[in-house]
């Protein structure tokens, strides 16, 4: 994956395990990353910042998508029911608009 446009990414569950690895990998590909998780541990955030690529821009946001389980469930049910024609191979973001750039 390459990134020449200064793209950004939001990683949910980014404070632990695989999420942490994904965050660091994205920074090494010049992505600006927002790390979203239920809690933001300052020590882990410091470690992630240290391990990120030089010049990487990391932001941390306390966020719990599980607070809206019915909305997520409805989106998944819609996909499972086949009610989204012509989306084969498409990535469907069920993130409440977290991917939208704010200016």
N, C-alpha and C positions, 0 to 999 in steps of 0.2 A: 504494500500500500504506500503510495506517495502522496504528498500534500504540498502543493506549491501555492495554495491560495490562503494560507493562514486559517484554515478551518478550525472549528471547535467541536468538542464532544462533551457530553455529560455522561458520567459513568455512575449508575446507581449501584449501591452496595460497594462503593469504591474504597472504603476504609479497611477492607479485609480480604484476605485470600486472593482469589483470582481477580477480583476487582482492582486490587492494588497493582497487580502485575499488568493489567490492561492499561491502567492510568500511566504507569511508567513507560510502557511500550508506545503509547500514543504520544507522549511528550517527546520521545526520541524520533518521532516522525513529524515533528513540528506542529502538533495539534495543541491548541489551547484547551485545557481540560477543566471542567467543573466536576468536582468529586461530590456526589450526593450520597448521604447515608443517614440513618436514623439518629446517630450520634457522631459528633466530630471530636475525636481524641487529639488534643494538641500534640502529644508526643508522636503519634502515628503520622499526623499531618507534617510535622517537622522532618521525620524520616523519609516520607514520600518526596518532599521537596528536595531533600538532599540527594535522593537517588534518581530524581528526574534529570532529563537532559539539561545541560547548561542553557540558561536563558528561557527555560520553559515557563509558561504562565499557568499556574495552578490556582484554582479557587475552590473553596470548600463551602458546601451548603447543607445545612441540616434539613432533611426532607424525608418524608415517609410516604411513598406511593401507596402503601397498604392502608393509609387513612381513607382511601377512596376505593375499597375493594369491589363495591358494586359496579363502579364505572369500568374498572379493569375487567371484571367478570363479563360485563355486557359486551365489551370489545372482543374478548376472547370467544365468547359464544357466537358472535356475529361471524367471526372468521371460521370457527369450527362448523358452522351451519352452511358454509359455502356462499354466504350472502355478499361477498366482495368479488364480483366477476372481474376478470382481466387483471388479476393481481399476482399471477403465478411468478414466483421468484422475487417478489417485491418485499422490501423490509417495511413492515407496518409499525410505526412508533406509537406505543401506548404509554405515553409519558406526560399527559396533561399539558402539552405545549412546552415542555422544558427545552425542546430543541430549537425553539424559535428565538432568533437573535433579538436582543433588546437594545435599542439605541438611546 
